[in-house]
Amino acid sequence: MFLSQKDEILLTFLVSALWASGELPAPPVGFKWQAIPELSDEFEGKELDANRWLPYQPYWQGREPSRFQRENVSVEKGMLKLRSTALVTNLTAIKEPEKDVWVASACVSSKEPVASYGYYEARIKASKLSMTSSFWFQGKYSEIDVVEQLGASLKHPEKQNLMLTNTHFFKPSWKEDKATPQEWKMPTSAAEEFHIYGVWWKDKDSIWVYHDGTKVVEMKTSGEFLEPMYLFFDTEVFTWEGLPTLESLQDPEKNTMQVDWVRSWKLVENAK
């Protein structure tokens, strides 16, 4: 475990107490939910907890035309903040804006790939950019995109109200990737207010997705998900949605994805 025994006990108590009202999905008969401290955080400190998280992606630099920057990750006023900013003041020197790197994005990763079957939730407000604000999991051949939210897509503005969820099975390689994209229309936009996004990774091929505690999507994966995964929050440029503008990247009222908290549980057998 990454936490001290004292911190682990305190966080387990906190996370369990917050959901004592029974707002979690009903567990199977004979089981109960148990908090996973190393994948839960209220972000109440002054900086990212290095015992749980990395302010970068451990094996990927990010999607062009952006690169993940550690400096764009911070914890402020009880929020994890992932900023996306511009590396240039104008685009005249950028020959290929969709390929040449000129955007600084952000990523936060769990320290190790330890996420497995269980229930995970995060309260998130997307940035007001033509970029994603995402909560996802990935291993060596499988991926769960709980949400890849678009706060202000320039090409498809209607997507700001869609909860965009997906899985990928890319064994033996990304060339053979099999995805299961789905969407659900939310009552308000991803960047207008905070939404609680949840996923119940039930077993090797069943994924249930939740919005504000209500199940809204069921997915069957395209292969067997049998590996532990990293938990990620990140921002990315999806060029097919339109490039973010320099003005929006320079605006602190628009350029920040905010995560209020993340809470994680696994199923354990009830004591006899």
C-alpha positions as CSV (number, residue, x, y, z in Angstrom):
1,M,0.0,0.0,0.0
2,F,1.1,3.5,-0.6
3,L,-0.4,5.1,2.5
4,S,0.7,4.9,6.1
5,Q,-1.6,2.7,8.3
6,K,-3.0,5.7,10.0
7,D,-3.8,7.5,6.8
8,E,-5.3,4.4,5.3
9,I,-7.6,3.9,8.3
10,L,-8.7,7.6,8.3
11,L,-9.4,7.6,4.5
12,T,-11.2,4.3,4.6
13,F,-13.5,5.7,7.4
14,L,-14.1,9.0,5.5
15,V,-14.9,7.4,2.2
16,S,-17.1,4.7,3.8
17,A,-18.9,7.3,6.0
18,L,-19.6,9.5,3.0
19,W,-21.6,6.7,1.4
20,A,-23.2,5.1,4.5
21,S,-26.6,6.3,3.2
22,G,-26.6,3.5,0.7
23,E,-26.0,5.5,-2.5
24,L,-23.6,3.0,-3.9
25,P,-24.9,0.3,-6.3
26,A,-26.4,-2.6,-4.4
27,P,-23.6,-5.2,-4.0
28,P,-24.3,-8.9,-4.9
29,V,-25.7,-11.1,-2.1
30,G,-22.9,-12.1,0.3
31,F,-20.7,-9.1,-0.5
32,K,-20.2,-5.5,0.7
33,W,-18.3,-2.5,-0.6
34,Q,-14.9,-1.7,0.9
35,A,-13.0,1.6,0.2
36,I,-9.8,1.5,-1.8
37,P,-7.7,4.3,-0.1
38,E,-4.9,4.4,-2.6
39,L,-7.4,5.2,-5.4
40,S,-9.5,7.7,-3.4
41,D,-8.8,11.4,-2.6
42,E,-10.8,14.5,-1.5
43,F,-7.9,16.8,-2.7
44,E,-8.0,18.8,0.5
45,G,-4.3,19.4,0.8
46,K,-2.1,22.1,-0.8
47,E,-0.4,19.8,-3.3
48,L,-0.9,16.5,-5.1
49,D,-0.5,13.5,-2.7
50,A,2.7,11.9,-4.0
51,N,1.8,8.7,-2.1
52,R,-1.1,8.1,-4.4
53,W,-0.6,10.1,-7.6
54,L,1.8,11.1,-10.3
55,P,1.4,14.5,-12.0
56,Y,2.2,13.0,-15.4
57,Q,1.5,9.9,-17.5
58,P,4.0,7.2,-16.8
59,Y,4.4,5.8,-20.3
60,W,2.9,8.4,-22.8
61,Q,3.7,12.1,-23.5
62,G,0.2,13.0,-24.7
63,R,-1.7,13.4,-28.0
64,E,-0.4,15.8,-30.6
65,P,-0.5,18.8,-30.9
66,S,-0.2,18.7,-27.1
67,R,2.2,17.4,-24.5
68,F,1.5,16.7,-20.8
69,Q,3.2,19.2,-18.5
70,R,3.6,18.6,-14.8
71,E,3.3,22.3,-14.1
72,N,-0.3,22.2,-15.4
73,V,-1.3,20.0,-12.4
74,S,-2.2,21.6,-9.1
75,V,-4.3,21.2,-6.0
76,E,-6.1,24.4,-4.9
77,K,-9.0,25.1,-2.6
78,G,-10.1,21.4,-2.3
79,M,-9.9,20.8,-6.1
80,L,-7.5,18.9,-8.3
81,K,-6.9,21.2,-11.3
82,L,-5.7,20.2,-14.7
83,R,-4.9,23.2,-16.9
84,S,-4.4,23.3,-20.7
85,T,-2.3,26.2,-21.9
86,A,-0.6,27.5,-25.0
87,L,3.1,27.2,-25.6
88,V,3.1,30.0,-28.2
89,T,1.5,33.5,-28.4
90,N,0.5,33.0,-32.1
91,L,0.3,30.2,-34.6
92,T,2.3,31.9,-37.4
93,A,5.4,29.8,-36.6
94,I,3.4,26.5,-36.4
95,K,3.5,24.8,-39.8
96,E,1.1,22.0,-39.0
97,P,-1.2,23.0,-36.1
98,E,-2.7,19.6,-35.9
99,K,0.6,17.8,-35.6
100,D,3.3,20.2,-34.3
101,V,3.2,20.6,-30.5
102,W,2.0,24.0,-29.3
103,V,-0.5,23.0,-26.5
104,A,0.5,22.1,-22.9
105,S,-2.0,19.7,-21.5
106,A,-2.2,17.8,-18.2
107,C,-2.4,14.3,-16.7
108,V,-2.7,12.7,-13.3
109,S,-2.1,9.0,-12.9
110,S,-2.3,6.5,-10.0
111,K,1.2,5.5,-8.9
112,E,0.7,1.9,-10.0
113,P,-1.7,-0.1,-12.2
114,V,-3.8,-1.4,-9.3
115,A,-7.4,-0.7,-10.3
116,S,-9.4,-3.8,-10.9
117,Y,-13.0,-5.0,-10.5
118,G,-14.9,-2.5,-8.4
119,Y,-16.9,0.8,-8.4
120,Y,-15.2,4.2,-9.0
121,E,-16.7,7.7,-9.0
122,A,-15.3,11.2,-9.5
123,R,-17.0,14.6,-9.3
124,I,-15.7,16.6,-12.3
125,K,-16.3,19.9,-14.1
126,A,-14.9,19.9,-17.6
127,S,-12.9,22.8,-19.1
128,K,-14.6,25.1,-21.6
129,L,-12.1,24.1,-24.3
130,S,-12.3,22.2,-27.5
131,M,-10.4,19.5,-25.6
132,T,-11.3,16.5,-23.6
133,S,-11.7,16.4,-19.8
134,S,-11.3,12.7,-19.1
135,F,-11.6,10.0,-16.4
136,W,-10.3,6.7,-17.5
137,F,-8.4,3.5,-16.9
138,Q,-5.8,1.6,-18.9
139,G,-3.7,-1.5,-18.8
140,K,-1.4,-3.2,-21.3
141,Y,-4.2,-4.2,-23.7
142,S,-7.5,-2.9,-22.3
143,E,-9.0,0.5,-21.5
144,I,-12.1,1.9,-19.8
145,D,-13.1,5.5,-20.7
146,V,-15.6,6.4,-18.0
147,V,-15.9,9.8,-19.7
148,E,-14.1,11.8,-22.4
149,Q,-16.1,15.0,-21.9
150,L,-16.0,17.9,-24.4
151,G,-16.8,21.2,-22.7
152,A,-16.7,23.3,-25.9
153,S,-16.1,21.3,-29.1
154,L,-15.8,23.7,-32.0
155,K,-16.9,21.3,-34.6
156,H,-19.6,19.5,-32.6
157,P,-20.9,21.9,-29.9
158,E,-23.8,19.6,-29.2
159,K,-21.4,17.2,-27.5
160,Q,-21.1,19.5,-24.5
161,N,-24.3,17.8,-23.1
162,L,-23.2,14.3,-23.9
163,M,-21.6,11.8,-21.5
164,L,-19.2,10.1,-23.8
165,T,-18.0,6.6,-22.6
166,N,-16.1,3.8,-24.2
167,T,-14.0,0.7,-23.8
168,H,-11.0,-0.5,-25.9
169,F,-9.5,-3.9,-26.3
170,F,-6.3,-3.6,-28.2
171,K,-4.7,-7.0,-28.0
172,P,-2.2,-7.7,-29.6
173,S,-1.9,-4.1,-30.8
174,W,-3.7,-0.8,-31.4
175,K,-4.1,-1.8,-35.1
176,E,-6.6,-4.4,-33.9
177,D,-8.4,-2.2,-31.4
178,K,-12.1,-3.0,-30.8
179,A,-14.1,-0.2,-29.2
180,T,-17.6,0.0,-27.7
181,P,-18.5,3.8,-27.8
182,Q,-21.7,4.9,-26.2
183,E,-23.2,8.3,-25.2
184,W,-25.9,9.5,-22.9
185,K,-27.5,13.0,-22.9
186,M,-26.9,14.8,-19.6
187,P,-29.4,17.4,-18.3
188,T,-26.6,20.1,-18.3
189,S,-23.3,20.5,-20.1
190,A,-20.1,19.0,-18.9
191,A,-18.5,22.5,-18.4
192,E,-21.6,24.2,-16.9
193,E,-21.5,22.4,-13.6
194,F,-20.0,19.5,-11.7
195,H,-21.2,16.0,-12.6
196,I,-20.6,12.7,-10.8
197,Y,-19.3,10.1,-13.2
198,G,-19.1,6.5,-12.0
199,V,-18.2,3.1,-13.4
200,W,-18.8,-0.4,-12.0
201,W,-16.2,-2.6,-13.6
202,K,-18.2,-5.8,-12.8
203,D,-16.1,-8.5,-14.3
204,K,-13.9,-9.4,-17.3
205,D,-16.5,-8.3,-19.9
206,S,-19.2,-6.2,-18.1
207,I,-19.0,-2.4,-17.6
208,W,-21.8,-0.3,-16.1
209,V,-21.6,3.5,-16.3
210,Y,-23.3,5.9,-13.9
211,H,-24.3,9.6,-13.9
212,D,-25.0,11.2,-10.5
213,G,-25.5,7.8,-9.0
214,T,-27.9,6.5,-11.7
215,K,-26.9,3.7,-14.1
216,V,-27.2,5.1,-17.6
217,V,-25.1,2.8,-19.8
218,E,-24.3,-0.9,-19.9
219,M,-21.4,-2.2,-22.1
220,K,-20.0,-5.6,-23.0
221,T,-16.2,-5.3,-23.7
222,S,-14.8,-6.7,-27.0
223,G,-12.3,-8.9,-25.1
224,E,-11.6,-10.2,-21.7
225,F,-10.4,-7.5,-19.3
226,L,-8.2,-9.5,-17.0
227,E,-5.5,-7.1,-16.0
228,P,-5.0,-4.3,-13.4
229,M,-5.1,-0.8,-14.8
230,Y,-3.8,2.7,-14.0
231,L,-6.5,5.3,-13.1
232,F,-6.1,8.5,-15.0
233,F,-7.5,12.1,-15.3
234,D,-6.3,14.0,-18.3
235,T,-6.9,16.7,-20.9
236,E,-6.3,16.0,-24.6
237,V,-6.7,17.6,-28.0
238,F,-9.0,15.6,-30.3
239,T,-8.2,17.3,-33.6
240,W,-11.5,16.0,-35.2
241,E,-13.4,18.1,-32.6
242,G,-11.5,21.3,-33.6
243,L,-8.4,22.8,-32.2
244,P,-8.6,24.9,-29.0
245,T,-8.2,28.6,-29.6
246,L,-5.3,30.6,-28.2
247,E,-7.8,32.9,-26.4
248,S,-9.4,30.0,-24.6
249,L,-6.1,28.4,-23.6
250,Q,-5.1,31.7,-22.1
251,D,-8.3,32.2,-20.2
252,P,-8.2,30.7,-16.6
253,E,-12.0,30.8,-16.6
254,K,-12.0,28.3,-19.5
255,N,-8.8,26.3,-19.5
256,T,-9.1,24.2,-16.4
257,M,-10.6,20.7,-15.7
258,Q,-11.6,20.4,-12.1
259,V,-11.9,17.2,-10.0
260,D,-13.6,17.7,-6.6
261,W,-12.9,14.1,-5.5
262,V,-12.4,10.5,-6.6
263,R,-13.7,7.6,-4.5
264,S,-13.1,3.9,-5.1
265,W,-14.5,0.6,-3.7
266,K,-14.0,-3.1,-4.2
267,L,-16.3,-6.0,-3.3
268,V,-15.4,-8.1,-0.3
269,E,-17.2,-11.0,1.2
270,N,-19.4,-10.3,4.2
271,A,-18.0,-11.6,7.4
272,K,-19.8,-14.8,8.5
